[in-house]
């Protein structure tokens, strides 16, 4: 894949691309991993068995050898004390646990004011990534985004406010939280001409650590109920499934990856080969 040209040249690094171990034009599929706040893409392309090595964990499954992994990078943080990157800037260097991010009280890349602009810059970039994959021959329904923490947050907003996101195979959200108040979501939908029922293909999977303190269970529960409402109204999300993962907090550890592989088995199976569940099956736990 040719490097995706960002609309913020000179600031964004090109995405890291890990080609599938067994590439085939008949089984194209791509996982695009969106990192969290104050990370860089290279941290998720570490030598295994590091728990942050995305491609290593995906390709552990013999049924996912056809999946390409793309790891894009966010933009530099406006807070000098945070030396890594962010998908949208926030008012303080370190957000408070359980606190919803308010778009009217945030800061744009490098200046004060509402931060919907940098959210839109990021979502424009996501569309560029999708278009690049499609130009290479991968159908949108064979593209899956996975986001961690702030990455999950901005992916949720993407699913609710951009028509192209509705054509994706799936979004996997881990340790996510609301990026912005509902009035901002509705404003963005209106700006993009999204009215009525416009959901198409998108399956949305919510994964959350049972012991997450940063985004506690009551915040997750309220957010899940909101997303179910959008799904019921046919806005962006066609199918929603949620899971509480035992033993997990607000971080990526080995326990998470079997759940991710199981989702990919179902959403982007190798053609002619049905998905087979991982040794750890998916479970849902009601809050």
Secondary structure, DSSP 8 states (H G I E B T S, - for coil): ------SSTTTS---EEE--TT--TTS-EEEEEE--TTB-GGGGS--TT-TT-HHHHHTTSGGGTTEEEEE---EE-SSTT--SEESS--SSSS--TT----GGG-EETTEES-THHHHHHHHHHHHHHHHHHHHTT--GGGEEEEEETHHHHHHHHHHHH-GGGGGSSEEEEES---SS-HHHHHHHHHHTT--S----S-EEEEEEETT-STT-HHHHHHHHHHHHHHHHTTSS-SEEEEEEETT--SS--HHHHHHHHHHHHHHS--TTS-----SS-------
